[in-house]
Amino acid sequence: MAANCLPPAQVTESGRPVLLPDEIESYLLSSVDLECEELPNFPILKSGLLSLTTHRLLWLPESIAAAASPSAIPLAAITHIFSPKKSLRAMWSSPRVRFQGDIDAFLAKFWESWRGRAWESQSAVSSSGSGPVSNSQPGPSSSGLYSSEGTVRMVGVSGILRKEQEMWESTDKSLQDAFQDLNALMSKAKEMVMLAEKMRQKLLSGSNSQTGASNDEEMGSKQEMQDWMLSIGIISPVTKESAGALYHQQLARQLADFVKIPLEKSGGMINLIDIYCLFNRARGTELISPEDLLQACSLWEKFDVPVMLRKFDSGVRVIQNKSHSDEEVFARIKTLVTKPDALRIGISASDAAMTLGIAPAMAKEHLLTAESRGILCRDVSPDGFRFYINLFYEFDPNDVYLVKDYGVYATWVKAVSAS
């Protein structure tokens, strides 16, 4: 629908907009209508979410299943911003924006983003990195032996090495300036996150182009650096200043997108405390409180997101994928606990953690849940908890002294006799 007049906008699984490189979200408004009476094929965009960024105006439907599709208006295409007059109709040239909210705060942010022209700096960087481009303004030639800055162009291997050296010197200077004191760090936080994002993209592209490398140590260090970079970079975190009354809703959507990678690495379930630490580290200086995190997780029930908040009987809260199956976990635990050694001495939470590939605290919750389902029995000793397969189901209530020569009970008898 919107593709007829407006460029489409991409969104994540949770409904958050996919931002461009170096694009930062500035303000959010709800219940926004976009209309244009002069264009008959203009899409009907009613009661959506308007997101103002440094590069675009994004109109997003309030639900993913809505008929209208996400649309974008580049700020570069906007020629005038009119101050509010007596009526909303006089505020805008066509197409007009009709919304409910704090108009003064929105216009202030709108003016700030439009005058900042962040999209031009991005275009300049991409143009300088892609080689010489034609420009209507006179300037030094970027071809031949001289660069656009008038310096001698270095070609071949020496040119590549010099460019890499200059980049790392610039990076080192930025890091030194940022960590001089806390105020400098706060002022350069966004710059550091953008730098980390660029380094992450370079590592990702480098790993794709060097898949045939045989140096395991080098590949291991690159993977470690890549994992570190993946954990420090939410370029445009949702804040109370930008989202306003929609803060917890948008925080819930951003959190749902963020936990995807940590959940993959932790076997589909992760402790809420761990996510709190990871999420705050990725947000940089825009920290959130535990109450905000808990409230954001509780809103997942209202949204169509692939994750959910779960509370165990012990009170431990975790985040897990909706596709996570307890029955699959119980089957793996039952396979572990019926091995000969486990039949004799049982298993601990650490044993289950190694098998399931999760943290021992999460493995213990799974073992306790399996006990409540009647799959396991628990033995408490000075050495801690030990879990055994539940053999009570193997007994015949009519003849409790009958020794079966089949089933788990027979396997247990053989394992105990062999010891």
MIROZA-144993 format. One record per atom (N, C-alpha, C): x, y, z. Coordinates in steps of 0.02 Angstrom, whole numbers, padded with zeros to 5 digits, always signed. Each point is the difference from the previous one (the first is absolute). Layout:
BEGIN
XYZ
...
//
This chain:
BEGIN
+00041-00060+00000
-00041+00060+00000
+00043+00063+00000
+00041+00006+00052
+00041+00060+00006
+00054+00003-00052
+00015-00057-00031
+00054+00000-00050
-00017+00042-00061
-00065+00016-00011
-00019+00040-00057
+00026+00071+00006
+00005+00027+00059
+00019+00070+00010
+00061+00007+00045
+00005-00040+00051
+00053+00008+00050
+00046-00060-00001
+00065+00011+00013
+00046-00057+00004
-00019-00046+00058
+00005-00065-00009
-00016-00046+00056
+00053+00003+00053
-00020-00017+00061
+00047-00003+00057
+00001-00071+00027
+00059-00023+00017
+00007-00067+00027
-00008+00001+00076
-00029-00053+00027
-00009-00007+00072
+00025-00069+00022
+00014-00006+00064
+00022-00063+00028
-00060-00044+00016
+00013-00060+00027
-00055-00045+00019
-00044+00029+00054
+00027+00043+00042
-00039+00030+00053
-00034+00065-00021
+00012+00023-00061
-00031+00061-00024
+00042+00062+00006
+00062-00005+00024
+00045+00057+00004
+00029+00016-00068
+00011+00064-00017
+00028+00017-00066
+00073-00021-00005
+00019-00023-00060
+00069-00016-00015
+00034+00065-00022
+00046+00024+00040
+00032+00064-00013
+00058-00006-00049
+00013+00054-00035
+00057+00002-00046
+00065+00009+00040
+00057-00011-00032
+00064+00012+00035
+00004+00072+00026
+00018+00008+00063
+00007+00065+00033
-00066+00037+00010
-00056-00033-00011
-00065+00031+00010
-00022-00009+00072
-00025+00053+00031
-00020+00000+00071
-00072+00023+00006
-00038-00036+00041
-00069+00019+00012
-00003+00058+00048
-00042+00051-00017
-00002+00061+00040
-00065+00010+00038
-00057-00019-00030
-00064+00014+00032
-00052-00049-00026
-00050-00014+00043
-00054-00046-00018
-00067+00032+00016
-00048-00011-00044
-00068+00023+00011
-00048-00056-00017
-00054-00006+00037
-00051-00051-00013
-00062+00032-00031
-00043-00043-00027
-00064+00022-00030
+00011+00053-00053
+00043-00014-00048
+00018+00048-00052
-00033-00021-00066
-00031+00049-00035
-00028-00010-00067
+00042+00036-00051
+00013-00033-00056
+00031+00032-00058
-00053+00004-00054
-00011+00059-00028
-00051+00007-00051
+00023+00050-00053
-00026-00009-00061
+00015+00045-00055
-00061+00001-00046
-00035+00056-00001
-00061+00005-00039
+00015+00010-00074
+00059+00027-00018
+00016+00014-00069
+00019-00062-00040
+00024-00053+00034
+00022-00061-00035
-00052-00054+00012
-00036-00021-00052
-00053-00050+00010
+00027-00069+00019
+00061-00016-00021
+00027-00067+00016
+00042+00000+00064
-00004+00054+00039
+00037+00002+00063
-00030-00051+00048
+00041-00039+00034
-00027-00053+00044
-00037+00028+00060
-00046-00039+00026
-00037+00018+00060
+00040-00022+00060
+00030+00048+00034
+00042-00015+00058
-00032+00033+00061
-00033-00040+00040
-00038+00024+00056
+00025-00030+00066
+00001+00042+00052
+00014-00022+00068
+00063-00044+00005
+00054+00026-00025
+00063-00036+00003
+00049+00033+00047
+00060-00026+00000
+00055+00026+00041
+00048+00039-00044
+00013+00062+00017
+00046+00041-00038
+00067+00004+00037
+00052-00022-00035
+00067+00000+00029
+00044+00049-00038
+00025+00050+00035
+00045+00049-00029
+00072-00021+00013
+00039-00007-00052
+00071-00017+00007
+00042+00057-00029
+00065-00010+00001
+00045+00050-00028
-00001-00001-00076
-00030-00052-00030
-00001-00007-00073
-00070-00001-00031
-00050-00024+00038
-00065-00012-00030
-00057+00013+00049
-00060+00007-00028
-00062-00005+00038
-00029-00069-00016
-00010-00041+00050
-00025-00068-00010
-00071-00005+00028
-00045-00024-00042
-00069-00015+00023
-00007-00075+00005
-00017-00024+00060
-00004-00072+00014
-00070-00016+00024
-00030-00054-00025
-00065-00021+00028
+00007-00023+00072
-00051+00011+00040
+00004-00016+00071
+00002-00075+00012
-00024-00040-00047
+00004-00073+00005
+00031-00027-00064
+00038-00054+00007
+00034-00029-00058
-00049-00027-00050
-00059-00023+00023
-00049-00030-00044
-00044+00052-00035
+00014+00064+00009
-00042+00052-00030
+00007-00001-00076
-00053+00026-00034
+00000-00001-00073
+00052+00048-00029
+00009+00058+00031
+00048+00049-00024
+00071-00024+00012
+00044+00017-00046
+00070-00021+00005
+00043+00058+00025
+00056-00014+00033
+00044+00053+00024
+00026+00043-00058
+00002+00064+00010
+00021+00047-00052
+00050+00049+00028
+00037+00032-00045
+00053+00047+00020
-00004+00062-00042
+00017+00056+00030
+00008+00064-00035
+00071+00025+00014
+00045-00001-00049
+00068+00025+00013
-00001+00074+00018
+00038+00019+00050
+00004+00070+00018
+00031+00042-00055
+00039-00032-00043
+00031+00036-00055
-00053+00024-00051
-00058-00033+00000
-00053+00019-00047
-00044+00056+00027
+00009+00019+00063
-00041+00053+00030
+00032+00068-00013
-00040+00046-00027
+00025+00066-00018
-00019+00054+00051
-00057-00008+00034
-00022+00051+00048
-00032-00034+00060
+00009+00031+00057
-00035-00021+00061
-00037+00061+00026
-00067-00003+00001
-00040+00057+00019
-00015-00002+00074
+00001+00058+00031
-00017+00006+00071
-00076-00007+00007
-00023-00021+00060
-00072-00009+00010
-00037+00066-00007
-00057-00003-00035
-00042+00058-00009
-00066-00011+00037
-00052+00031-00025
-00064-00005+00034
-00030-00070-00006
+00014-00035-00052
-00028-00066-00010
+00054-00048-00021
-00014-00063+00008
+00048-00051-00021
+00008+00000-00075
-00053+00016-00036
+00002-00001-00073
+00052+00050-00027
+00008+00056+00035
+00047+00051-00024
+00072-00015+00020
+00010-00051+00040
+00068-00015+00023
+00045-00028-00054
-00028-00041-00043
+00041-00040-00046
-00021+00012-00072
+00048-00001-00044
-00017-00007-00070
-00013-00073-00013
-00028-00016-00056
-00019-00069-00014
+00062-00042-00015
+00007-00063+00026
-00048-00031+00046
+00006+00027+00071
-00056+00002+00034
-00002+00026+00068
+00005-00057+00050
+00021+00019+00060
+00005-00047+00056
-00049+00022+00054
-00045-00043+00018
-00048+00015+00054
+00016-00046+00058
+00009+00027+00060
+00019-00042+00056
-00026+00030+00065
+00003-00040+00052
-00018+00021+00067
+00063-00004+00043
+00017+00052+00036
+00060-00002+00042
+00028+00069+00011
+00060+00002+00025
+00034+00063+00016
+00030+00027-00065
-00036+00047-00031
+00022+00025-00065
+00064+00042+00005
+00007+00037+00053
+00060+00042+00007
+00063-00042+00007
-00002-00053+00041
+00058-00043+00008
+00017-00036-00066
-00052-00022-00036
+00012-00034-00063
+00031+00046-00051
-00026+00061-00006
+00027+00047-00049
+00072+00019+00017
+00015+00006+00065
+00069+00016+00019
+00048-00055-00022
-00019-00062+00012
+00041-00056-00022
+00003-00004-00076
-00058+00015-00032
-00003-00002-00073
+00049+00051-00031
-00002+00061+00025
+00046+00052-00023
+00073-00021+00011
+00012-00028+00059
+00069-00020+00017
+00026-00053-00048
-00041-00050-00014
+00021-00054-00045
+00007+00025-00072
-00047+00042-00022
+00001+00024-00068
+00060+00047-00013
+00014+00043+00049
+00057+00045-00008
+00066-00037+00007
+00001-00054+00039
+00062-00037+00010
+00025-00033-00064
-00047-00021-00045
+00017-00029-00065
+00051-00056+00007
-00015-00047+00045
+00046-00055+00012
+00008-00045-00061
-00051-00002-00043
+00004-00042-00059
+00053+00024-00049
+00016+00065+00001
+00051+00026-00045
+00069-00022+00021
+00013-00002+00065
+00065-00023+00024
+00010-00073-00016
-00054-00040+00004
+00004-00071-00017
+00015-00008-00074
-00033+00042-00043
+00013-00005-00072
+00071+00019-00016
+00027+00050+00037
+00068+00021-00013
+00050-00054+00018
-00013-00035+00056
+00045-00054+00020
-00002-00057-00049
-00061-00020-00021
-00006-00055-00047
+00030+00018-00068
-00006+00064-00021
+00029+00020-00064
+00075-00001+00003
+00030+00023+00056
+00072+00000+00005
+00028-00070+00004
-00040-00047+00027
+00025-00069+00005
-00009-00040-00063
-00043+00024-00048
-00012-00038-00060
+00038+00025-00060
+00046+00048+00011
+00041+00024-00055
-00022+00068-00023
+00028+00024-00056
-00016+00067-00024
-00071+00004-00026
-00035+00054+00016
-00068+00012-00024
-00002+00071-00028
-00045+00009-00047
-00007+00066-00031
-00034+00047+00049
+00022+00062+00000
-00027+00050+00045
-00005+00066-00037
-00056+00035+00011
-00010+00064-00034
+00045+00054+00027
+00025-00007+00061
+00043+00050+00029
+00072-00012-00020
+00037+00052-00015
+00070-00008-00019
+00042-00022+00059
+00051-00038-00013
+00043-00023+00053
+00058-00039-00029
+00045-00023+00042
+00057-00038-00023
-00022-00064-00033
+00036-00021-00051
-00017-00062-00034
+00017-00059+00043
-00043-00051+00000
+00012-00060+00040
+00028-00057-00041
+00021+00015-00062
+00030-00051-00042
+00075+00014-00007
+00037-00048-00028
+00071+00009-00011
+00040-00012+00063
+00055+00040+00009
+00045-00010+00056
-00022+00037+00063
-00053+00041-00004
-00020+00040+00057
-00071-00017+00020
-00012+00000+00065
-00066-00013+00027
-00041+00064+00002
-00063-00006+00021
-00044+00059+00003
+00024+00050+00052
+00040-00022+00049
+00027+00047+00049
+00065+00034-00024
+00024-00019-00059
+00061+00031-00026
+00064-00036+00021
-00006-00056+00036
+00059-00038+00020
+00017-00052-00052
+00063-00024+00002
+00021-00050-00048
-00036-00065+00012
-00029-00028-00052
-00038-00062+00007
+00048-00059+00006
-00011-00044+00050
+00039-00061+00008
-00039-00057-00031
+00033-00037-00043
-00033-00056-00034
+00033-00065+00019
-00032-00056-00018
+00029-00065+00014
-00004-00019+00073
+00045-00046+00020
+00000-00025+00069
+00018+00055+00049
+00047+00044-00019
+00020+00054+00046
-00059+00048+00012
-00041+00011-00050
-00057+00043+00009
-00052-00030+00047
-00011-00065-00006
-00046-00035+00044
+00025+00002+00072
+00065-00014+00009
+00029+00000+00067
-00004+00070+00031
+00014+00051-00040
-00002+00069+00026
-00072+00019+00019
-00048-00021-00040
-00070+00016+00015
-00022-00035+00065
+00021-00063+00008
-00016-00037+00062
+00032+00033+00060
+00064+00022-00008
+00035+00032+00055
-00034+00065+00020
-00021+00039-00049
-00035+00063+00015
-00066-00013+00036
-00035-00053-00021
-00064-00016+00031
+00010-00019+00073
+00050-00043+00014
+00011-00022+00069
+00026+00057+00043
+00040+00046-00030
+00023+00058+00039
-00059+00045+00018
-00047+00009-00047
-00059+00039+00015
-00043-00033+00053
-00006-00067-00005
-00039-00038+00050
+00032+00006+00069
+00067-00006+00002
+00035+00004+00064
-00008+00069+00031
+00003+00052-00042
-00009+00068+00026
-00071+00010+00028
-00050-00028-00035
-00069+00006+00023
-00009-00034+00067
+00032-00059+00007
-00006-00036+00063
+00034+00036+00057
+00059+00029-00014
+00035+00037+00052
-00039+00061+00022
-00030+00036-00049
-00039+00059+00017
-00063-00019+00039
-00030-00057-00019
-00063-00019+00032
+00010-00021+00073
+00056-00031+00015
+00010-00027+00067
+00041+00046+00045
+00008+00063-00018
+00036+00046+00044
-00037+00011+00065
-00064+00011-00004
-00040+00009+00059
-00072-00019-00016
-00041-00001+00051
-00069-00023-00009
-00039+00047-00045
+00012+00065+00003
-00037+00046-00042
+00016-00011-00073
+00063-00010-00015
+00019-00014-00070
-00031-00065-00024
-00002-00050+00045
-00031-00064-00019
-00074+00009-00015
-00035+00039+00041
-00071+00011-00011
-00012+00037-00066
+00042+00048-00015
-00009+00039-00061
+00017-00040-00063
+00044-00049+00008
+00020-00038-00059
-00030-00070+00000
-00050-00012+00040
-00029-00067+00004
-00029-00022-00067
-00039+00044-00032
-00030-00018-00064
+00053-00012-00053
+00053+00041+00002
+00055-00008-00049
+00034-00068+00010
+00009-00021+00063
+00031-00064+00013
-00044-00058-00023
-00065+00006+00010
-00045-00053-00022
+00000-00006-00076
+00000+00057-00035
+00004-00002-00073
+00066-00030-00023
+00054+00017+00034
+00065-00029-00017
+00000-00076+00011
-00030-00022+00055
-00005-00072+00013
-00042-00034-00054
-00053+00033-00022
-00043-00030-00052
+00039-00007-00066
+00039+00051-00017
+00040-00004-00062
+00052-00056+00005
+00032-00006+00058
+00049-00054+00009
-00034-00068-00002
-00061-00005+00027
-00037-00063-00003
-00016-00019-00071
-00022+00049-00040
-00016-00014-00070
+00063-00022-00038
+00056+00031+00016
+00063-00020-00034
+00020-00071+00019
-00009-00017+00065
+00016-00068+00021
-00045-00050-00033
-00065+00016-00005
-00046-00046-00032
+00017-00010-00074
+00016+00054-00035
+00018-00006-00071
+00067-00036-00008
+00046+00011+00048
+00064-00034-00003
-00005-00075+00011
-00045-00020+00046
-00009-00071+00014
-00032-00035-00059
-00043+00036-00039
-00032-00030-00058
+00050-00009-00057
+00047+00046-00006
+00048-00003-00055
+00059-00044+00015
+00009-00022+00063
+00057-00042+00017
-00022-00065+00032
-00052-00030-00029
-00026-00062+00028
+00048-00058-00010
+00047+00007-00046
+00047-00055-00012
+00063+00005+00040
+00004+00045+00047
+00061+00008+00040
+00011-00061+00043
+00064-00019+00008
+00016-00061+00038
+00029+00015+00068
+00010+00062+00015
+00029+00019+00065
-00056+00002+00052
-00006-00053+00040
-00054-00004+00049
+00006+00053+00054
+00061+00016+00020
+00009+00050+00053
-00022+00069-00024
+00017+00016-00063
-00021+00065-00028
-00076+00003-00006
-00030-00054-00024
-00073-00001-00007
-00033+00004+00068
+00030-00032+00050
-00029+00002+00067
+00001+00070+00029
+00057+00036-00010
+00003+00069+00025
-00049+00045-00036
-00010-00011-00065
-00048+00040-00037
-00071-00013+00024
-00014-00064+00015
-00066-00017+00025
-00012+00032+00068
+00052-00001+00043
-00006+00031+00065
-00012+00076-00006
+00038+00032-00045
-00010+00072-00010
-00069+00014-00029
-00023-00043-00045
-00066+00010-00030
-00054-00007+00053
+00005-00050+00044
-00050-00008+00054
+00000+00061+00046
+00059+00027+00013
+00005+00059+00043
-00033+00060-00033
+00011+00008-00065
-00030+00056-00036
-00076-00007-00004
-00023-00062-00007
-00073-00011-00005
-00035+00020+00064
+00036+00000+00056
-00033+00014+00064
+00003+00073+00020
+00032+00043-00039
+00004+00070+00018
-00028+00043-00055
-00054-00003-00020
-00020+00045-00053
-00073+00004-00013
-00038+00036+00039
-00067+00023-00020
+00009+00073-00017
+00002+00015-00065
+00017+00068-00022
-00053+00049+00023
-00064-00020-00005
-00055+00046+00017
-00044-00032+00053
+00021+00000+00064
-00041-00030+00052
-00063+00041+00014
-00054-00035+00015
-00063+00033+00018
+00009+00035+00067
-00019+00064+00004
+00006+00038+00061
-00068+00032+00017
-00007+00020+00062
-00061+00035+00021
-00007+00067-00036
+00055+00031-00016
-00002+00064-00034
-00026-00007-00070
+00022-00052-00037
-00021-00007-00069
-00068-00035-00007
-00015-00048+00044
-00062-00039-00007
-00058+00029+00040
+00014+00036+00053
-00055+00029+00040
-00044-00053+00031
-00066+00007-00013
-00048-00048+00029
+00006-00069-00029
+00034-00006-00057
+00009-00066-00033
+00065-00033+00022
+00030+00025+00052
+00067-00024+00020
+00001-00076+00012
-00044-00025+00043
+00003-00071+00017
-00020-00045-00059
-00046+00024-00042
-00019-00040-00058
+00058-00007-00048
+00033+00055-00016
+00056-00003-00046
+00061-00034+00031
+00008+00008+00066
+00055-00035+00034
-00012-00076-00004
-00062-00021+00007
-00016-00071-00005
+00016-00027-00069
-00016+00038-00052
+00015-00023-00069
+00075-00002-00013
+00036+00052+00024
+00073+00000-00011
+00033-00057+00040
-00024-00013+00059
+00027-00054+00041
-00012-00068-00034
-00059-00008-00030
-00016-00063-00035
+00048-00012-00058
+00020+00053-00034
+00049-00008-00054
+00070-00014+00028
+00016+00031+00056
+00068-00006+00028
+00014-00070+00026
-00050-00032+00032
+00013-00064+00034
+00007-00058-00049
-00009+00012-00065
+00002-00055-00048
+00068-00036+00001
+00054+00039-00004
+00068-00030-00003
+00019-00031+00068
-00011+00033+00057
+00016-00033+00064
-00039-00065+00010
-00062-00003-00023
-00040-00061+00008
+00028-00057-00043
+00024+00016-00059
+00030-00051-00043
+00063-00029+00032
+00038+00042+00035
+00062-00024+00030
-00012-00037+00066
-00058+00010+00031
-00013-00030+00066
-00051-00057-00003
-00013-00026-00059
-00044-00058-00006
-00074+00017+00003
-00020+00061-00016
-00070+00018-00003
-00029+00026+00064
+00040+00007+00053
-00024+00026+00064
+00057+00035+00036
-00015+00058+00030
+00052+00038+00034
-00031+00035+00061
+00040+00005+00052
-00023+00032+00062
-00014+00074-00012
-00052+00025+00033
-00019+00070-00007
+00055+00047+00025
+00037-00021+00051
+00055+00041+00026
+00055+00007-00052
+00016-00055-00035
+00051+00003-00052
-00020+00047-00057
-00064-00003-00020
-00023+00044-00053
+00003+00073+00023
-00015+00012+00063
+00003+00069+00026
+00071+00028-00007
+00050-00040+00015
+00070+00022-00005
+00019+00010-00073
-00016-00048-00043
+00018+00004-00070
-00035+00059-00034
-00064+00010+00014
-00038+00052-00032
+00025+00069+00021
+00015+00008+00063
+00025+00065+00023
+00070+00014-00027
+00041-00052-00006
+00066+00011-00029
-00006+00021-00074
-00048-00028-00035
-00009+00018-00071
-00029+00070-00007
-00038+00023+00050
-00030+00067-00004
+00049+00056+00017
+00059-00017+00025
+00049+00051+00015
-00019+00041+00061
-00009+00065-00009
-00017+00044+00056
-00075+00005+00013
-00041-00026-00046
-00073+00003+00008
-00024-00062+00039
+00018-00003+00065
-00016-00058+00040
-00074-00001+00019
-00027-00060+00011
-00069-00008+00022
+00000-00033+00069
-00056+00007+00035
-00006-00029+00067
-00028-00071-00006
+00009-00041+00052
-00030-00067+00000
-00076+00002-00009
-00032+00050+00029
-00073+00006-00008
-00019+00012-00072
+00038+00042-00035
-00015+00012-00071
+00009-00064-00041
+00052-00038+00015
+00011-00063-00036
-00057-00049+00012
-00021-00006+00062
-00054-00047+00017
-00065+00022-00033
-00014+00064+00001
-00062+00024-00031
+00002-00009-00076
+00058+00009-00030
+00006-00010-00072
-00011-00074-00018
+00027-00045+00040
-00010-00071-00013
-00073-00021+00009
-00033+00030+00048
-00070-00017+00011
-00045+00022-00057
+00022+00048-00040
-00040+00023-00057
+00005-00044-00061
+00045-00049+00002
+00008-00046-00058
-00064-00039-00014
-00041-00011+00051
-00062-00037-00010
-00047+00037-00048
+00005+00066-00004
-00044+00039-00043
+00026+00005-00071
+00064-00016-00010
+00031+00007-00066
+00014-00069-00029
+00004-00002-00066
+00016-00062-00034
+00075-00006-00009
+00035-00017+00055
+00072-00007+00000
+00018-00073+00014
+00058-00024-00023
+00017-00071+00007
+00029-00019+00068
-00002+00045+00049
+00029-00014+00066
-00053+00011+00054
+00013-00026+00059
-00048+00006+00055
+00037+00000+00067
-00033+00027+00051
+00026+00000+00068
-00031-00059+00037
+00042-00039+00035
-00023-00059+00036
+00024+00003+00072
-00043-00023+00045
+00016-00002+00071
-00005-00072+00024
+00056-00026+00027
+00001-00068+00028
-00034-00002+00068
-00014-00059+00024
-00032-00008+00065
+00042+00028+00056
+00066+00000-00010
+00045+00027+00051
+00001+00076+00002
-00032+00032-00049
+00000+00073-00003
+00050+00029-00049
+00044-00041-00029
+00050+00023-00048
-00035+00018-00065
+00015+00060-00026
-00028+00023-00063
+00052-00007-00056
-00022-00024-00056
+00044-00010-00058
-00036+00026-00062
+00040+00011-00052
-00026+00016-00066
+00014-00059-00045
-00050-00022-00038
+00009-00058-00043
-00037+00011-00066
+00021-00038-00050
-00035+00000-00064
-00068-00034+00008
-00048+00023-00038
-00065-00033+00002
+00003-00070-00029
+00050-00012-00043
+00008-00066-00029
+00036-00048+00047
+00022+00024+00057
+00035-00043+00049
-00048-00053+00026
+00022-00063+00000
-00042-00055+00022
+00028-00033+00062
-00040+00000+00054
+00021-00035+00061
+00006-00075-00011
-00043-00027-00042
+00001-00072-00012
+00065-00022-00031
+00027+00041-00045
+00064-00016-00030
+00055+00002+00052
-00002+00049+00045
+00050+00004+00053
-00006-00060+00047
-00062-00020+00018
-00009-00057+00044
+00025-00064-00032
-00008-00007-00066
+00024-00059-00035
+00076-00005+00004
+00034+00057-00007
+00074+00001+00005
+00022-00015+00071
-00036+00027+00049
+00017-00014+00070
-00010-00074+00015
-00055-00030-00025
-00013-00070+00012
+00053-00044-00031
+00024+00019-00060
+00054-00038-00032
+00064+00004+00042
+00013+00059+00029
+00060+00008+00041
-00005-00040+00065
-00057+00002+00032
-00007-00030+00066
-00006-00076-00003
-00012-00029-00059
-00005-00073-00006
+00066-00031-00023
+00052+00038-00005
+00066-00029-00014
+00024-00039+00061
+00042-00052-00009
+00020-00043+00056
+00030+00039+00060
+00045+00047-00013
+00029+00038+00055
-00052+00042+00036
-00045+00031-00039
-00052+00042+00030
-00050-00042+00040
-00012-00062-00021
-00045-00043+00038
+00029-00017+00069
+00066-00002+00006
+00031-00017+00064
+00008+00061+00045
+00025+00056-00027
+00017+00058+00042
-00044+00061-00014
-00044-00004-00050
-00043+00056-00015
+00037+00054-00039
-00035+00055-00010
+00030+00057-00037
-00010+00064+00042
+00043+00048-00014
-00005+00065+00033
-00023+00052-00051
-00011+00061+00024
-00019+00054-00045
+00056+00015-00050
+00062-00008+00021
+00056+00011-00046
+00001-00051-00055
-00015-00064+00016
-00003-00051-00052
-00053+00016-00051
-00058+00020+00024
-00055+00017-00046
+00017+00062-00041
+00035+00048+00031
+00019+00061-00036
+00046-00016-00058
+00047-00046+00009
+00046-00019-00054
-00038-00034-00056
-00049-00040+00017
-00038-00036-00052
-00047+00047-00038
-00032+00045+00036
-00049+00044-00031
+00031+00063-00030
+00064+00014+00018
+00033+00059-00026
-00027+00065+00029
-00020-00001+00064
-00028+00060+00032
+00036+00010+00067
-00017+00054+00034
+00031+00015+00064
-00024-00049+00054
+00042-00016+00050
-00021-00046+00053
-00063+00021+00036
-00010+00066+00010
-00060+00023+00035
-00062-00017-00041
+00004+00007-00066
-00057-00018-00043
-00010-00076-00002
+00056-00037+00000
-00005-00073+00000
-00034-00025+00063
+00015+00031+00057
-00031-00020+00063
-00075+00012-00003
-00022+00055-00030
-00072+00013-00006
-00034-00054-00043
+00034-00021-00053
-00028-00053-00042
-00004-00066+00038
+00050-00015+00041
+00000-00062+00039
-00056+00001+00051
-00010+00057+00033
-00054+00005+00049
-00069-00006-00034
-00005+00029-00060
-00063-00006-00037
-00012-00073-00021
+00053-00034-00021
-00006-00071-00017
-00020-00041+00061
+00025+00019+00059
-00020-00035+00061
-00074+00010+00015
-00025+00061-00012
-00071+00013+00013
-00044-00038-00050
+00027-00017-00058
-00037-00039-00049
+00004-00075+00014
+00039-00020+00050
+00006-00071+00016
+00052-00037-00040
+00042+00036-00037
+00052-00032-00040
+00061-00017+00042
+00017+00042+00048
+00060-00008+00041
-00018-00004+00074
+00048-00026+00038
-00003+00003+00073
+00062+00038+00024
-00007+00033+00057
+00054+00042+00024
+00028-00027+00065
+00066+00003+00006
+00033-00019+00063
+00041+00060+00023
-00012+00021+00062
+00035+00057+00029
+00052-00026+00049
+00062+00020-00013
+00056-00023+00042
+00046+00058+00014
+00050-00009+00043
+00049+00055+00011
+00035+00023-00064
+00003-00044-00050
+00032+00018-00064
-00047+00039-00046
-00062+00008+00020
-00048+00037-00042
-00055-00045-00026
-00035+00023-00050
-00055-00037-00030
+00028-00051-00050
-00028-00061+00003
+00013-00052-00051
-00068-00025-00024
-00007-00006-00065
-00063-00020-00030
+00007-00069-00032
-00051-00041+00011
-00001-00069-00026
-00065-00010-00040
+00002-00050-00044
-00060-00018-00036
-00052-00028+00049
-00062+00016-00011
-00054-00022+00044
-00017-00073-00017
+00017-00045+00046
-00013-00072-00010
-00067-00023+00029
-00035+00044+00033
-00062-00021+00031
-00053-00021-00051
+00004+00030-00059
-00047-00020-00052
+00015-00071-00026
+00061-00025+00014
+00018-00067-00024
-00027-00056+00045
-00021+00017+00060
-00024-00051+00046
-00072-00021-00017
-00012-00064+00010
-00068-00027-00007
-00035+00007+00067
-00054+00039+00004
-00034+00010+00065
-00027-00064+00029
-00012-00050-00042
-00026-00065+00025
+00056-00045+00025
+00062+00012-00020
+00056-00041+00022
+00062+00044+00001
+00010+00036+00055
+00055+00048+00005
+00068-00035+00003
+00002-00064+00015
+00063-00036+00005
+00021-00033-00066
-00040+00010-00051
+00015-00030-00065
+00059+00038-00032
+00052-00037-00019
+00058+00029-00033
-00008-00011-00075
-00009+00055-00036
-00010-00006-00072
+00067-00008-00035
-00001-00035-00055
+00060-00009-00040
-00003+00043-00063
-00038+00053+00003
-00006+00046-00057
-00015+00070+00028
+00007+00049-00043
-00015+00069+00019
+00057+00034+00038
-00014+00061+00023
+00050+00040+00035
+00020-00032+00066
-00047-00032+00033
+00015-00032+00064
+00052-00055-00009
-00007-00041-00053
+00049-00053-00013
+00069+00030-00015
+00001+00055-00037
+00064+00033-00016
+00032+00026+00064
-00041+00026+00046
+00026+00026+00062
+00030-00056+00043
-00034-00058+00001
+00024-00057+00038
+00068-00023-00026
+00007-00002-00066
+00064-00021-00030
+00055+00050+00017
-00015+00066-00004
+00050+00051+00014
+00022-00003+00073
-00046-00010+00047
+00017-00004+00071
+00038-00063+00015
-00018-00056-00032
+00035-00064+00012
+00071+00003-00027
+00010+00034-00056
+00067+00005-00028
+00047+00041+00042
-00028+00046+00040
+00043+00042+00042
+00019-00037+00064
//
